[in-house]
Amino acid sequence: MPLLGFGVYQNYNARPSVLEALNVGYRHVDSAQVYRNEAAVGEAVRDSGLERGDLFITTKCVSKTHGYDSTLAGIDESLTKFGFDYIDLFLIHDPFSGTERRLATYRALLDAQKAGKIRTVGVSNYGLKHLDEIKNAGLQMPAVNQIELHPLCQQRSIVAYCNAHSVVVQAYCPIIRGQMSHPTIQAVAKKHDRDPAQILIRWSLQKGFVPLPKSATPSRIRSNAEIYDFSLDAEDMEQLDGLDLGKAGAGSWNPVDAP
């Protein structure tokens, strides 16, 4: 899995931006069934001229579609929309469906993995309770947990659990939905002569996360990928680590405490 992903949330006509992302070097695209752009992502992949095997494509199933049979049907529908033979990573998008349906959905993903329709099984927005639920059911742990992560919302207990169980942590909203005016973020950006977004993405990488920045603006798509020719020092990381606001730092949708 490439360490930098390209998000396409709310990008319904995703083909141009995905093409631009692939052109500047992204090889990881994060979609979802509810984003309504799987077909556009698939079209961009084919138009890019890149080999399918060189790309890592993610999608997700939201809670209203959870259940064993409905999940399997949804996987087939996603494959058709993408125009792919397989999906690299399939995530349970949120934990709102309750224990029984969550586990049924997870078992469906494991069976689809055995059938070769998906390569990797993961979850998104899962808190400690939801991760323990999988472990206590005797099922293999998810390869990935995708959660909101940035200096203002660090979800440290979930990150620690994932690290302890070898679950890769993907960071959505790594550039805080464009809200990057905090004086500390601005100061670190000025120190390195970088955009604040580049600082936040670099912070995410140095924390060991897989950040998924999104943009439909070509210049931003490019600059968000230009984060490998500098690094943040210990003082920078300490200052950014100190910005954590806990739950108050999250956006309006952070369902890690769902029952």
C-alpha positions as CSV (number, residue, x, y, z in Angstrom):
1,M,0.0,0.0,0.0
2,P,1.5,3.4,-1.0
3,L,2.0,5.6,2.0
4,L,0.3,8.6,0.4
5,G,-3.2,8.3,-0.8
6,F,-5.5,10.5,-2.8
7,G,-9.0,11.1,-1.4
8,V,-12.1,11.7,-3.6
9,Y,-14.8,12.4,-1.0
10,Q,-17.4,14.8,-2.5
11,N,-15.6,14.7,-5.8
12,Y,-18.4,13.3,-8.0
13,N,-16.7,14.0,-11.3
14,A,-13.5,12.5,-10.0
15,R,-11.9,11.5,-13.4
16,P,-9.9,14.8,-14.0
17,S,-8.5,15.0,-10.5
18,V,-7.7,11.3,-10.3
19,L,-5.9,11.6,-13.7
20,E,-3.9,14.6,-12.4
21,A,-3.1,12.7,-9.2
22,L,-1.8,9.7,-11.1
23,N,0.1,11.9,-13.4
24,V,2.0,13.6,-10.6
25,G,2.8,10.3,-8.9
26,Y,0.0,9.2,-6.6
27,R,-0.6,5.4,-6.8
28,H,-3.3,5.1,-4.1
29,V,-6.9,6.3,-4.5
30,D,-9.4,6.2,-1.7
31,S,-13.1,6.0,-2.8
32,A,-16.3,4.6,-1.3
33,Q,-19.6,3.4,-2.5
34,V,-21.4,6.4,-1.0
35,Y,-19.0,8.8,-2.7
36,R,-20.8,7.9,-6.0
37,N,-17.5,8.1,-8.0
38,E,-16.3,4.5,-8.3
39,A,-17.0,4.5,-12.1
40,A,-15.2,7.8,-12.5
41,V,-12.2,6.5,-10.6
42,G,-12.1,3.3,-12.8
43,E,-12.3,5.4,-15.9
44,A,-9.4,7.6,-14.8
45,V,-7.3,4.5,-14.0
46,R,-7.9,3.1,-17.5
47,D,-7.3,6.5,-19.2
48,S,-4.0,6.9,-17.2
49,G,-2.2,4.2,-19.2
50,L,-0.9,2.8,-15.9
51,E,-0.9,-0.9,-15.1
52,R,-3.8,-1.9,-12.8
53,G,-1.3,-3.9,-10.7
54,D,0.8,-0.7,-10.0
55,L,-2.2,1.0,-8.3
56,F,-3.9,0.6,-5.0
57,I,-7.6,1.3,-5.0
58,T,-9.9,1.4,-1.9
59,T,-13.6,1.5,-1.5
60,K,-16.0,1.1,1.5
61,C,-19.5,0.1,2.4
62,V,-21.6,2.4,4.6
63,S,-23.7,1.1,7.5
64,K,-27.1,1.2,5.7
65,T,-25.8,-1.5,3.3
66,H,-24.3,-3.7,6.1
67,G,-25.2,-7.4,6.3
68,Y,-23.6,-10.6,4.9
69,D,-25.6,-10.9,1.6
70,S,-25.9,-7.2,1.0
71,T,-22.2,-6.7,1.4
72,L,-21.3,-9.4,-1.1
73,A,-23.8,-7.9,-3.5
74,G,-22.2,-4.5,-2.9
75,I,-18.7,-5.8,-3.7
76,D,-19.9,-7.1,-7.0
77,E,-21.6,-3.8,-7.8
78,S,-18.4,-1.9,-6.9
79,L,-16.3,-4.2,-9.1
80,T,-18.8,-3.5,-12.0
81,K,-18.7,0.2,-11.5
82,F,-14.9,0.4,-11.3
83,G,-14.5,-2.1,-14.1
84,F,-12.0,-4.0,-12.1
85,D,-11.4,-7.7,-11.5
86,Y,-10.5,-7.0,-7.9
87,I,-10.3,-4.2,-5.3
88,D,-7.1,-3.7,-3.3
89,L,-8.7,-2.7,0.0
90,F,-12.3,-2.9,1.1
91,L,-13.3,-1.1,4.3
92,I,-16.4,-1.2,6.5
93,H,-17.1,2.6,6.3
94,D,-18.6,3.1,9.7
95,P,-19.7,1.1,12.8
96,F,-23.3,2.4,13.1
97,S,-25.0,-0.8,12.1
98,G,-24.5,-2.6,15.5
99,T,-22.5,-5.7,16.6
100,E,-24.4,-8.3,14.7
101,R,-24.4,-6.6,11.3
102,R,-20.9,-5.3,11.7
103,L,-19.6,-8.9,12.2
104,A,-21.7,-10.3,9.4
105,T,-20.3,-7.6,7.1
106,Y,-16.8,-8.3,8.2
107,R,-17.2,-12.1,7.6
108,A,-18.5,-11.2,4.1
109,L,-15.4,-9.2,3.4
110,L,-13.2,-12.1,4.6
111,D,-15.1,-14.5,2.3
112,A,-14.8,-12.1,-0.6
113,Q,-11.0,-11.9,0.1
114,K,-10.8,-15.7,-0.1
115,A,-12.7,-15.6,-3.4
116,G,-10.1,-13.1,-4.8
117,K,-12.6,-10.2,-5.3
118,I,-10.8,-8.1,-2.7
119,R,-7.1,-8.2,-1.7
120,T,-7.3,-6.6,1.8
121,V,-9.9,-6.3,4.5
122,G,-10.1,-3.2,6.8
123,V,-12.4,-0.9,8.7
124,S,-13.0,2.8,9.1
125,N,-14.1,4.9,12.0
126,Y,-13.6,2.0,14.4
127,G,-13.1,2.7,18.0
128,L,-11.6,0.3,20.6
129,K,-14.9,-1.4,21.2
130,H,-15.4,-2.2,17.5
131,L,-11.8,-3.5,17.1
132,D,-12.1,-5.7,20.2
133,E,-15.4,-7.0,18.8
134,I,-13.5,-8.5,15.9
135,K,-10.7,-9.8,18.0
136,N,-13.1,-11.4,20.5
137,A,-15.0,-13.1,17.7
138,G,-11.8,-15.0,16.8
139,L,-11.5,-13.3,13.4
140,Q,-8.4,-12.0,11.9
141,M,-7.7,-8.4,12.7
142,P,-8.3,-5.8,10.0
143,A,-5.3,-4.8,8.0
144,V,-6.3,-1.1,8.2
145,N,-8.4,1.3,10.3
146,Q,-9.1,4.6,8.6
147,I,-9.9,7.4,11.1
148,E,-9.8,11.2,11.2
149,L,-6.3,12.1,12.2
150,H,-4.4,15.4,12.3
151,P,-2.7,17.5,15.0
152,L,-6.0,18.8,16.4
153,C,-7.6,15.3,16.5
154,Q,-5.0,12.6,17.3
155,Q,-7.2,9.8,18.6
156,R,-4.3,8.4,20.5
157,S,-5.9,5.5,22.3
158,I,-7.1,4.1,18.9
159,V,-3.7,4.6,17.3
160,A,-2.0,2.9,20.2
161,Y,-4.4,-0.1,19.9
162,C,-3.8,-0.4,16.2
163,N,-0.1,-0.2,16.6
164,A,-0.2,-2.9,19.2
165,H,-2.2,-5.2,16.9
166,S,-0.3,-4.4,13.6
167,V,-3.3,-2.5,12.1
168,V,-2.2,0.2,9.7
169,V,-3.7,3.6,10.5
170,Q,-4.9,5.6,7.6
171,A,-5.5,9.3,8.3
172,Y,-8.5,11.0,6.6
173,C,-8.8,14.8,6.8
174,P,-5.1,15.1,7.3
175,I,-5.1,18.8,6.3
176,I,-8.0,19.6,8.7
177,R,-10.5,20.3,6.0
178,G,-8.4,23.2,4.9
179,Q,-8.6,24.9,8.3
180,M,-4.9,25.4,8.8
181,S,-4.7,28.9,10.4
182,H,-3.5,27.8,13.8
183,P,-0.4,29.9,14.7
184,T,1.7,26.8,15.4
185,I,1.0,25.2,12.0
186,Q,1.7,28.5,10.3
187,A,5.0,29.0,12.2
188,V,6.2,25.5,11.3
189,A,5.3,26.1,7.7
190,K,7.1,29.4,7.7
191,K,10.2,27.8,9.2
192,H,10.4,25.2,6.4
193,D,9.1,27.6,3.7
194,R,6.3,25.1,2.9
195,D,2.6,25.2,2.6
196,P,0.7,24.4,5.9
197,A,-0.9,21.4,4.1
198,Q,2.6,20.0,3.3
199,I,3.5,20.3,7.0
200,L,0.4,18.5,8.1
201,I,0.9,15.7,5.5
202,R,4.5,15.4,6.5
203,W,3.5,15.2,10.2
204,S,1.1,12.4,9.4
205,L,3.8,10.4,7.5
206,Q,6.3,10.8,10.3
207,K,3.7,9.6,12.8
208,G,3.5,6.4,10.8
209,F,0.1,7.1,9.3
210,V,-1.1,6.8,5.7
211,P,-2.5,10.3,5.0
212,L,-5.3,10.7,2.4
213,P,-5.4,14.3,1.4
214,K,-8.0,15.4,-1.1
215,S,-8.3,18.2,-3.6
216,A,-9.8,18.9,-7.0
217,T,-7.3,21.7,-7.7
218,P,-4.3,20.6,-9.9
219,S,-1.8,22.8,-8.1
220,R,-2.9,21.5,-4.7
221,I,-2.9,17.9,-5.9
222,R,0.7,18.4,-6.9
223,S,1.9,20.3,-3.9
224,N,0.3,17.8,-1.5
225,A,2.5,15.1,-3.0
226,E,5.7,17.2,-2.7
227,I,6.5,16.1,0.9
228,Y,9.4,13.7,0.5
229,D,12.2,16.3,0.2
230,F,12.1,17.7,3.7
231,S,11.4,16.4,7.2
232,L,10.1,17.9,10.5
233,D,12.5,17.9,13.4
234,A,11.8,16.8,17.0
235,E,10.8,20.3,18.0
236,D,8.4,20.6,15.1
237,M,6.8,17.3,15.9
238,E,6.5,18.1,19.6
239,Q,4.8,21.4,18.9
240,L,2.3,19.8,16.5
241,D,1.7,16.9,18.9
242,G,0.8,19.5,21.5
243,L,-2.2,20.8,19.5
244,D,-4.4,17.8,20.3
245,L,-8.0,18.8,21.3
246,G,-9.3,15.3,21.7
247,K,-12.9,14.8,20.5
248,A,-13.3,18.6,20.2
249,G,-10.7,18.6,17.4
250,A,-12.8,16.3,15.2
251,G,-15.2,17.2,12.5
252,S,-18.9,16.7,12.7
253,W,-18.7,13.0,11.8
254,N,-16.4,10.9,14.0
255,P,-18.4,7.8,14.9
256,V,-15.6,5.9,16.8
257,D,-17.9,5.8,19.9
258,A,-20.9,4.3,18.1
259,P,-22.7,1.6,20.2
